[in-house]
Amino acid sequence: MERNSSIVPEVGNESSELRVLRRRFAEASRRAALIALVNAAEDAHDLGNGVVDELRQAFEAQAAFLLDTDSGHDRWRMLGAAGLTREQESSLTGLDWTDGLLPNAVVPGHIALFETFAGGEGRRSVVGVARINGRPFEDSETAMLDGISTSVGQALERIWSVKDRERLITELESLFLGTVQSLANALEAKHRDTADHALSMVDLAVEVGRQLGFSEAQLHDLRYAAIFHDIGKIATPDAILNKPGPLGPGELRLIHQHTIFGEQILAPVPMLSGVRKIVRHDHERWDGNGYPDGLEAEEIPLSSRIVFVVDAYNAMISDRPYREAISSERAVEELQANSGAQFDPRIVDAFLRVLADRGRSR
């Protein structure tokens, strides 16, 4: 970035008043450019590196730096430094900044220091600009540095908040995954095949989603839908789940309600708002003869159609109380035979590509 002072070059024989106006315009331009850079930053180190370079140019300084620390003030980190040696950087991060003082032994000369922000968590940051053996900072420059430092502090607050939120989400998702496992274990206690079956089909479902160009957000929901697609069977009596023979009409109606129960179980969890619909409709058929709502073709959520195909395949190759497993080859034939009636043809084709790729990779 070019120094903003070049925008208004001085000319000969101009009045002192005009020179002051030109200087003020140059300072305002520098400040605007720096604040724009600060506001666009999305990472603390990107912010630091960009700011220190611009500060050196804007104030014709020999060195500039940006430090921050957490609430404990026990470990400072260098977010950005320009014009400092490694030893000087190390010295700066090891100082006690509680008094806001920088010993001359570290960076001798004229130095401007600003504490940019003290956050709710007690975080602090310090902007430093040094003119080693240079002219002192004028009041207008100090005022501009103060304003820039405020913008830096606000940007760090925004970045810190995003990082805190991301960390909290990660922690909550980790906790939630533990809950997922507990629910899977509870379902396994009712029907031993179901939990292992659910976990074994997750990777297959996600691979089909990738084949179809799903975004990361779509894959996230698809993954959880594959895990939870049968969670509603917790509300189904053991006698029906483990019945060795054909189910009667009343028993079938109860089985068909498990997708509705699954949607209801997931309803209180905000992060699964996009998963509930997938779980509700993962037994809808392409021809409209599925349950619970009789949706057909494109009315059925795409992820539900994926789960339906992968679920059917896994069910066919797994032992059940009422029948033995069939081979993978036979299961593929069944999928192809029912493509366009029970299953979305596009999903069947994508799933078979996934199986073929897996076979080639072995």
C-alpha positions as a Markdown table, in Angstrom:
| # | Residue | x | y | z |
|---|---|---|---|---|
| 1 | Met | 0.0 | 0.0 | 0.0 |
| 2 | Glu | 1.4 | 3.4 | -0.9 |
| 3 | Arg | 1.9 | 6.0 | 1.7 |
| 4 | Asn | -1.1 | 8.3 | 1.8 |
| 5 | Ser | 1.1 | 11.5 | 2.0 |
| 6 | Ser | 1.9 | 11.0 | -1.6 |
| 7 | Ile | -1.7 | 11.9 | -2.5 |
| 8 | Val | -1.1 | 15.6 | -1.6 |
| 9 | Pro | 2.5 | 16.4 | -2.5 |
| 10 | Glu | 3.8 | 19.7 | -1.3 |
| 11 | Val | 4.4 | 22.5 | -3.8 |
| 12 | Gly | 6.7 | 25.5 | -3.5 |
| 13 | Asn | 5.6 | 28.9 | -2.2 |
| 14 | Glu | 2.5 | 27.6 | -0.5 |
| 15 | Ser | 1.3 | 29.3 | 2.7 |
| 16 | Ser | 1.8 | 27.7 | 6.1 |
| 17 | Glu | -2.0 | 27.4 | 6.4 |
| 18 | Leu | -2.1 | 25.4 | 3.2 |
| 19 | Arg | 0.7 | 23.2 | 4.4 |
| 20 | Val | -1.2 | 22.5 | 7.6 |
| 21 | Leu | -4.4 | 21.6 | 5.6 |
| 22 | Arg | -2.4 | 19.3 | 3.4 |
| 23 | Arg | -0.8 | 17.6 | 6.4 |
| 24 | Arg | -4.2 | 17.2 | 8.0 |
| 25 | Phe | -5.6 | 15.7 | 4.8 |
| 26 | Ala | -2.7 | 13.3 | 4.6 |
| 27 | Glu | -3.2 | 12.2 | 8.2 |
| 28 | Ala | -6.9 | 11.7 | 7.7 |
| 29 | Ser | -6.2 | 9.6 | 4.6 |
| 30 | Arg | -3.7 | 7.5 | 6.5 |
| 31 | Arg | -6.1 | 7.0 | 9.4 |
| 32 | Ala | -8.9 | 6.0 | 7.0 |
| 33 | Ala | -6.7 | 3.5 | 5.3 |
| 34 | Leu | -5.5 | 2.0 | 8.5 |
| 35 | Ile | -9.0 | 1.7 | 10.0 |
| 36 | Ala | -10.3 | 0.1 | 6.7 |
| 37 | Leu | -7.5 | -2.5 | 7.0 |
| 38 | Val | -8.3 | -3.1 | 10.7 |
| 39 | Asn | -12.0 | -3.5 | 10.1 |
| 40 | Ala | -11.4 | -6.0 | 7.3 |
| 41 | Ala | -9.2 | -8.3 | 9.4 |
| 42 | Glu | -10.6 | -11.7 | 10.3 |
| 43 | Asp | -7.6 | -13.1 | 12.2 |
| 44 | Ala | -5.6 | -11.6 | 15.0 |
| 45 | His | -2.2 | -12.3 | 13.4 |
| 46 | Asp | -3.3 | -11.0 | 10.0 |
| 47 | Leu | -4.5 | -7.9 | 11.8 |
| 48 | Gly | -1.2 | -7.4 | 13.6 |
| 49 | Asn | 1.0 | -8.0 | 10.6 |
| 50 | Gly | -1.0 | -5.6 | 8.5 |
| 51 | Val | -1.3 | -2.9 | 11.1 |
| 52 | Val | 2.4 | -2.7 | 12.1 |
| 53 | Asp | 3.5 | -2.3 | 8.5 |
| 54 | Glu | 1.1 | 0.5 | 7.9 |
| 55 | Leu | 2.0 | 2.2 | 11.2 |
| 56 | Arg | 5.7 | 2.3 | 10.3 |
| 57 | Gln | 4.9 | 3.9 | 6.9 |
| 58 | Ala | 2.3 | 6.3 | 8.1 |
| 59 | Phe | 4.3 | 7.6 | 11.0 |
| 60 | Glu | 7.8 | 7.2 | 9.5 |
| 61 | Ala | 8.7 | 5.0 | 12.4 |
| 62 | Gln | 11.5 | 2.6 | 12.8 |
| 63 | Ala | 9.5 | 0.0 | 14.7 |
| 64 | Ala | 5.9 | -1.0 | 15.5 |
| 65 | Phe | 4.3 | -3.9 | 17.2 |
| 66 | Leu | 1.0 | -5.2 | 18.5 |
| 67 | Leu | 0.7 | -7.5 | 21.6 |
| 68 | Asp | -2.2 | -9.1 | 23.3 |
| 69 | Thr | -2.8 | -11.3 | 26.4 |
| 70 | Asp | -5.6 | -13.2 | 28.1 |
| 71 | Ser | -7.2 | -12.3 | 31.4 |
| 72 | Gly | -4.4 | -13.8 | 33.4 |
| 73 | His | -1.8 | -11.4 | 31.9 |
| 74 | Asp | 0.8 | -14.2 | 32.4 |
| 75 | Arg | 1.7 | -14.7 | 28.8 |
| 76 | Trp | 1.8 | -12.0 | 26.1 |
| 77 | Arg | 1.9 | -12.9 | 22.5 |
| 78 | Met | 3.3 | -10.9 | 19.5 |
| 79 | Leu | 0.5 | -10.5 | 17.0 |
| 80 | Gly | 2.7 | -8.4 | 14.7 |
| 81 | Ala | 6.1 | -6.7 | 14.7 |
| 82 | Ala | 8.0 | -4.6 | 12.2 |
| 83 | Gly | 11.5 | -3.3 | 12.6 |
| 84 | Leu | 12.4 | -5.4 | 15.7 |
| 85 | Thr | 14.9 | -8.1 | 16.1 |
| 86 | Arg | 13.9 | -11.5 | 17.4 |
| 87 | Glu | 15.5 | -10.7 | 20.7 |
| 88 | Gln | 13.5 | -7.5 | 21.0 |
| 89 | Glu | 10.3 | -9.3 | 20.2 |
| 90 | Ser | 11.1 | -11.9 | 22.8 |
| 91 | Ser | 11.9 | -9.2 | 25.3 |
| 92 | Leu | 8.6 | -7.4 | 24.7 |
| 93 | Thr | 6.5 | -10.6 | 25.2 |
| 94 | Gly | 8.3 | -11.3 | 28.5 |
| 95 | Leu | 7.7 | -7.8 | 30.0 |
| 96 | Asp | 5.2 | -7.0 | 32.8 |
| 97 | Trp | 2.8 | -4.7 | 31.0 |
| 98 | Thr | 0.6 | -4.0 | 34.0 |
| 99 | Asp | 2.1 | -0.5 | 34.3 |
| 100 | Gly | 2.0 | 0.1 | 30.5 |
| 101 | Leu | 5.7 | 1.0 | 30.4 |
| 102 | Leu | 8.3 | -0.1 | 27.9 |
| 103 | Pro | 12.0 | 0.1 | 29.2 |
| 104 | Asn | 14.2 | 2.1 | 26.9 |
| 105 | Ala | 16.6 | -0.9 | 26.8 |
| 106 | Val | 14.2 | -2.7 | 24.6 |
| 107 | Val | 13.5 | -0.1 | 21.9 |
| 108 | Pro | 15.4 | 3.1 | 22.7 |
| 109 | Gly | 14.0 | 6.4 | 21.4 |
| 110 | His | 10.7 | 8.1 | 21.1 |
| 111 | Ile | 7.9 | 5.7 | 21.7 |
| 112 | Ala | 4.1 | 5.9 | 21.7 |
| 113 | Leu | 2.2 | 3.2 | 23.6 |
| 114 | Phe | -1.5 | 2.6 | 23.7 |
| 115 | Glu | -3.5 | 0.0 | 25.6 |
| 116 | Thr | -6.1 | -0.8 | 22.9 |
| 117 | Phe | -8.8 | -2.7 | 24.8 |
| 118 | Ala | -9.6 | -4.3 | 28.1 |
| 119 | Gly | -12.3 | -6.9 | 27.4 |
| 120 | Gly | -14.9 | -8.4 | 29.6 |
| 121 | Glu | -12.7 | -11.4 | 30.1 |
| 122 | Gly | -9.8 | -9.1 | 31.2 |
| 123 | Arg | -8.0 | -9.4 | 27.9 |
| 124 | Arg | -5.6 | -6.6 | 27.0 |
| 125 | Ser | -3.6 | -5.5 | 24.0 |
| 126 | Val | -0.9 | -2.9 | 23.4 |
| 127 | Val | 0.0 | -1.0 | 20.3 |
| 128 | Gly | 3.6 | 0.4 | 20.2 |
| 129 | Val | 5.2 | 2.7 | 17.6 |
| 130 | Ala | 8.8 | 3.8 | 18.0 |
| 131 | Arg | 10.9 | 6.5 | 16.3 |
| 132 | Ile | 14.4 | 5.5 | 17.3 |
| 133 | Asn | 16.5 | 8.6 | 17.6 |
| 134 | Gly | 13.8 | 10.4 | 15.6 |
| 135 | Arg | 11.5 | 13.4 | 16.1 |
| 136 | Pro | 8.9 | 13.1 | 18.9 |
| 137 | Phe | 5.2 | 12.5 | 18.2 |
| 138 | Glu | 3.2 | 15.6 | 17.7 |
| 139 | Asp | -0.2 | 16.0 | 19.5 |
| 140 | Ser | -2.1 | 15.4 | 16.2 |
| 141 | Glu | -0.1 | 12.2 | 15.6 |
| 142 | Thr | -0.8 | 11.0 | 19.1 |
| 143 | Ala | -4.5 | 11.7 | 18.7 |
| 144 | Met | -4.5 | 9.8 | 15.4 |
| 145 | Leu | -2.6 | 6.8 | 17.0 |
| 146 | Asp | -5.1 | 6.8 | 19.8 |
| 147 | Gly | -8.0 | 6.6 | 17.3 |
| 148 | Ile | -6.3 | 3.8 | 15.4 |
| 149 | Ser | -5.6 | 1.9 | 18.6 |
| 150 | Thr | -9.3 | 2.1 | 19.5 |
| 151 | Ser | -10.2 | 0.6 | 16.1 |
| 152 | Val | -7.5 | -2.1 | 16.7 |
| 153 | Gly | -9.1 | -2.9 | 20.1 |
| 154 | Gln | -12.6 | -3.1 | 18.6 |
| 155 | Ala | -11.3 | -5.4 | 15.8 |
| 156 | Leu | -9.6 | -7.7 | 18.4 |
| 157 | Glu | -12.8 | -7.8 | 20.4 |
| 158 | Arg | -14.7 | -8.9 | 17.4 |
| 159 | Ile | -12.0 | -11.5 | 16.5 |
| 160 | Trp | -11.9 | -12.7 | 20.1 |
| 161 | Ser | -15.7 | -13.1 | 20.2 |
| 162 | Val | -15.7 | -15.1 | 17.0 |
| 163 | Lys | -12.9 | -17.4 | 18.4 |
| 164 | Asp | -14.7 | -17.8 | 21.7 |
| 165 | Arg | -17.9 | -18.7 | 19.9 |
| 166 | Glu | -16.2 | -21.2 | 17.7 |
| 167 | Arg | -14.5 | -22.8 | 20.7 |
| 168 | Leu | -17.8 | -22.9 | 22.6 |
| 169 | Ile | -19.5 | -24.5 | 19.6 |
| 170 | Thr | -16.7 | -27.1 | 19.4 |
| 171 | Glu | -17.0 | -27.9 | 23.1 |
| 172 | Leu | -20.8 | -28.1 | 22.9 |
| 173 | Glu | -20.6 | -30.4 | 19.8 |
| 174 | Ser | -18.1 | -32.6 | 21.6 |
| 175 | Leu | -20.5 | -32.8 | 24.6 |
| 176 | Phe | -23.4 | -33.5 | 22.2 |
| 177 | Leu | -21.5 | -36.3 | 20.5 |
| 178 | Gly | -21.2 | -37.9 | 23.9 |
| 179 | Thr | -25.0 | -37.6 | 24.2 |
| 180 | Val | -25.3 | -39.1 | 20.7 |
| 181 | Gln | -23.3 | -42.1 | 21.8 |
| 182 | Ser | -25.4 | -42.5 | 25.0 |
| 183 | Leu | -28.6 | -42.5 | 22.9 |
| 184 | Ala | -27.1 | -45.0 | 20.4 |
| 185 | Asn | -26.2 | -47.2 | 23.4 |
| 186 | Ala | -29.8 | -46.9 | 24.7 |
| 187 | Leu | -31.1 | -47.9 | 21.3 |
| 188 | Glu | -28.7 | -50.8 | 21.0 |
| 189 | Ala | -30.0 | -52.1 | 24.3 |
| 190 | Lys | -33.5 | -52.3 | 22.7 |
| 191 | His | -32.3 | -53.7 | 19.4 |
| 192 | Arg | -28.7 | -54.9 | 19.2 |
| 193 | Asp | -28.4 | -54.4 | 15.4 |
| 194 | Thr | -29.7 | -50.9 | 15.2 |
| 195 | Ala | -26.9 | -48.8 | 16.8 |
| 196 | Asp | -24.0 | -50.6 | 15.0 |
| 197 | His | -26.0 | -50.4 | 11.8 |
| 198 | Ala | -26.5 | -46.6 | 12.2 |
| 199 | Leu | -22.9 | -45.9 | 12.9 |
| 200 | Ser | -21.7 | -48.1 | 10.0 |
| 201 | Met | -23.8 | -46.3 | 7.4 |
| 202 | Val | -22.7 | -42.8 | 8.4 |
| 203 | Asp | -19.5 | -42.8 | 6.2 |
| 204 | Leu | -21.4 | -44.2 | 3.2 |
| 205 | Ala | -24.1 | -41.6 | 3.4 |
| 206 | Val | -21.5 | -38.8 | 3.7 |
| 207 | Glu | -19.6 | -40.1 | 0.7 |
| 208 | Val | -22.8 | -40.1 | -1.4 |
| 209 | Gly | -23.3 | -36.5 | -0.3 |
| 210 | Arg | -19.9 | -35.6 | -1.5 |
| 211 | Gln | -20.5 | -37.4 | -4.8 |
| 212 | Leu | -23.5 | -35.0 | -5.2 |
| 213 | Gly | -21.6 | -31.9 | -4.4 |
| 214 | Phe | -22.9 | -31.2 | -0.9 |
| 215 | Ser | -21.6 | -28.3 | 1.1 |
| 216 | Glu | -20.0 | -28.7 | 4.5 |
| 217 | Ala | -23.2 | -27.6 | 6.2 |
| 218 | Gln | -25.2 | -30.1 | 4.2 |
| 219 | Leu | -22.7 | -32.9 | 5.0 |
| 220 | His | -23.0 | -31.9 | 8.7 |
| 221 | Asp | -26.7 | -32.4 | 8.7 |
| 222 | Leu | -26.5 | -35.6 | 6.6 |
| 223 | Arg | -24.0 | -37.1 | 9.0 |
| 224 | Tyr | -26.2 | -36.5 | 12.0 |
| 225 | Ala | -29.3 | -37.7 | 10.1 |
| 226 | Ala | -27.5 | -40.9 | 9.3 |
| 227 | Ile | -26.6 | -41.3 | 13.0 |
| 228 | Phe | -30.1 | -40.5 | 14.2 |
| 229 | His | -32.3 | -41.9 | 11.4 |
| 230 | Asp | -33.6 | -44.8 | 13.6 |
| 231 | Ile | -33.5 | -43.0 | 17.0 |
| 232 | Gly | -37.3 | -43.0 | 17.1 |
| 233 | Lys | -37.3 | -46.7 | 17.6 |
| 234 | Ile | -36.5 | -46.0 | 21.2 |
| 235 | Ala | -40.3 | -45.5 | 21.6 |
| 236 | Thr | -41.0 | -48.8 | 19.8 |
| 237 | Pro | -41.7 | -51.9 | 22.0 |
| 238 | Asp | -39.0 | -54.5 | 22.1 |
| 239 | Ala | -41.4 | -57.2 | 21.2 |
| 240 | Ile | -42.0 | -55.5 | 17.8 |
| 241 | Leu | -38.4 | -54.6 | 17.2 |
| 242 | Asn | -37.2 | -58.2 | 17.8 |
| 243 | Lys | -40.2 | -60.1 | 16.4 |
| 244 | Pro | -38.9 | -63.0 | 14.4 |
| 245 | Gly | -41.9 | -63.2 | 12.1 |
| 246 | Pro | -43.9 | -60.8 | 9.9 |
| 247 | Leu | -45.5 | -57.8 | 11.6 |
| 248 | Gly | -49.2 | -57.3 | 11.7 |
| 249 | Pro | -51.0 | -54.2 | 10.5 |
| 250 | Gly | -51.1 | -52.5 | 13.9 |
| 251 | Glu | -47.4 | -53.4 | 14.5 |
| 252 | Leu | -46.5 | -51.9 | 11.1 |
| 253 | Arg | -48.4 | -48.7 | 11.9 |
| 254 | Leu | -46.4 | -48.4 | 15.1 |
| 255 | Ile | -43.1 | -49.1 | 13.3 |
| 256 | His | -44.0 | -46.4 | 10.7 |
| 257 | Gln | -44.3 | -43.9 | 13.5 |
| 258 | His | -40.7 | -44.2 | 14.4 |
| 259 | Thr | -39.7 | -41.4 | 12.0 |
| 260 | Ile | -42.2 | -39.0 | 13.7 |
| 261 | Phe | -40.9 | -40.0 | 17.1 |
| 262 | Gly | -37.3 | -39.4 | 15.9 |
| 263 | Glu | -38.3 | -35.9 | 14.7 |
| 264 | Gln | -39.9 | -35.2 | 18.1 |
| 265 | Ile | -36.8 | -36.5 | 20.0 |
| 266 | Leu | -34.5 | -34.2 | 18.0 |
| 267 | Ala | -36.8 | -31.1 | 18.2 |
| 268 | Pro | -35.4 | -29.6 | 21.4 |
| 269 | Val | -31.8 | -29.5 | 20.0 |
| 270 | Pro | -31.2 | -26.3 | 18.0 |
| 271 | Met | -28.1 | -27.5 | 16.2 |
| 272 | Leu | -30.3 | -30.3 | 14.7 |
| 273 | Ser | -33.0 | -28.1 | 13.2 |
| 274 | Gly | -31.9 | -29.1 | 9.7 |
| 275 | Val | -31.7 | -32.8 | 10.7 |
| 276 | Arg | -35.2 | -33.3 | 12.0 |
| 277 | Lys | -36.8 | -33.0 | 8.6 |
| 278 | Ile | -34.3 | -35.5 | 7.1 |
| 279 | Val | -35.1 | -38.0 | 9.8 |
| 280 | Arg | -38.9 | -37.6 | 9.4 |
| 281 | His | -38.8 | -38.3 | 5.7 |
| 282 | Asp | -36.1 | -41.0 | 5.4 |
| 283 | His | -38.7 | -43.7 | 4.6 |
| 284 | Glu | -40.6 | -41.8 | 1.9 |
| 285 | Arg | -40.5 | -43.6 | -1.4 |
| 286 | Trp | -39.7 | -42.1 | -4.8 |
| 287 | Asp | -43.1 | -43.3 | -6.1 |
| 288 | Gly | -45.0 | -41.8 | -3.1 |
| 289 | Asn | -45.9 | -45.0 | -1.4 |
| 290 | Gly | -43.6 | -44.4 | 1.6 |
| 291 | Tyr | -44.3 | -43.0 | 5.1 |
| 292 | Pro | -45.1 | -41.0 | 7.1 |
| 293 | Asp | -46.4 | -38.3 | 4.7 |
| 294 | Gly | -46.5 | -40.0 | 1.3 |
| 295 | Leu | -44.1 | -37.5 | -0.3 |
| 296 | Glu | -42.9 | -38.4 | -3.7 |
| 297 | Ala | -39.9 | -37.7 | -6.0 |
| 298 | Glu | -38.4 | -34.2 | -5.5 |
| 299 | Glu | -40.8 | -33.5 | -2.7 |
| 300 | Ile | -38.6 | -35.7 | -0.5 |
| 301 | Pro | -35.6 | -33.9 | 1.0 |
| 302 | Leu | -32.4 | -35.0 | -0.9 |
| 303 | Ser | -30.6 | -36.1 | 2.2 |
| 304 | Ser | -33.6 | -38.2 | 3.2 |
| 305 | Arg | -33.4 | -40.0 | -0.1 |
| 306 | Ile | -29.7 | -40.6 | 0.5 |
| 307 | Val | -30.3 | -42.1 | 4.0 |
| 308 | Phe | -33.1 | -44.2 | 2.6 |
| 309 | Val | -30.9 | -45.9 | 0.0 |
| 310 | Val | -27.9 | -46.4 | 2.3 |
| 311 | Asp | -30.2 | -47.6 | 5.1 |
| 312 | Ala | -31.9 | -50.2 | 2.7 |
| 313 | Tyr | -28.5 | -51.5 | 1.6 |
| 314 | Asn | -27.2 | -51.8 | 5.1 |
| 315 | Ala | -30.4 | -53.5 | 6.3 |
| 316 | Met | -30.2 | -56.1 | 3.5 |
| 317 | Ile | -26.6 | -57.0 | 4.2 |
| 318 | Ser | -27.3 | -57.3 | 8.0 |
| 319 | Asp | -28.9 | -60.2 | 9.9 |
| 320 | Arg | -32.3 | -59.4 | 11.3 |
| 321 | Pro | -34.5 | -61.4 | 13.7 |
| 322 | Tyr | -36.9 | -62.3 | 10.9 |
| 323 | Arg | -34.3 | -63.1 | 8.1 |
| 324 | Glu | -30.6 | -63.6 | 7.4 |
| 325 | Ala | -28.4 | -61.2 | 5.6 |
| 326 | Ile | -27.9 | -61.3 | 1.8 |
| 327 | Ser | -24.7 | -60.6 | -0.1 |
| 328 | Ser | -23.6 | -57.2 | -1.1 |
| 329 | Glu | -24.0 | -58.2 | -4.8 |
| 330 | Arg | -27.5 | -59.3 | -4.2 |
| 331 | Ala | -28.3 | -56.1 | -2.3 |
| 332 | Val | -27.0 | -54.0 | -5.2 |
| 333 | Glu | -29.3 | -55.9 | -7.5 |
| 334 | Glu | -32.2 | -55.1 | -5.3 |
| 335 | Leu | -31.4 | -51.4 | -5.3 |
| 336 | Gln | -31.1 | -51.4 | -9.1 |
| 337 | Ala | -34.4 | -53.3 | -9.4 |
| 338 | Asn | -36.2 | -50.8 | -7.3 |
| 339 | Ser | -34.6 | -47.7 | -8.7 |
| 340 | Gly | -37.2 | -45.3 | -10.0 |
| 341 | Ala | -39.9 | -46.9 | -7.8 |
| 342 | Gln | -38.8 | -47.2 | -4.2 |
| 343 | Phe | -35.5 | -45.2 | -4.6 |
| 344 | Asp | -34.4 | -42.1 | -6.4 |
| 345 | Pro | -32.4 | -43.3 | -9.5 |
| 346 | Arg | -29.8 | -40.5 | -9.1 |
| 347 | Ile | -29.1 | -41.6 | -5.5 |
| 348 | Val | -28.8 | -45.2 | -6.4 |
| 349 | Asp | -26.3 | -44.4 | -9.1 |
| 350 | Ala | -24.2 | -42.2 | -6.8 |
| 351 | Phe | -24.3 | -44.9 | -4.1 |
| 352 | Leu | -23.1 | -47.5 | -6.5 |
| 353 | Arg | -20.2 | -45.3 | -7.5 |
| 354 | Val | -19.3 | -45.0 | -3.9 |
| 355 | Leu | -19.3 | -48.8 | -3.5 |
| 356 | Ala | -17.3 | -49.2 | -6.6 |
| 357 | Asp | -14.7 | -46.6 | -5.4 |
| 358 | Arg | -14.5 | -48.4 | -2.1 |
| 359 | Gly | -14.0 | -51.7 | -3.8 |
| 360 | Arg | -11.2 | -50.3 | -6.0 |
| 361 | Ser | -9.4 | -48.8 | -2.9 |
| 362 | Arg | -9.2 | -52.2 | -1.1 |
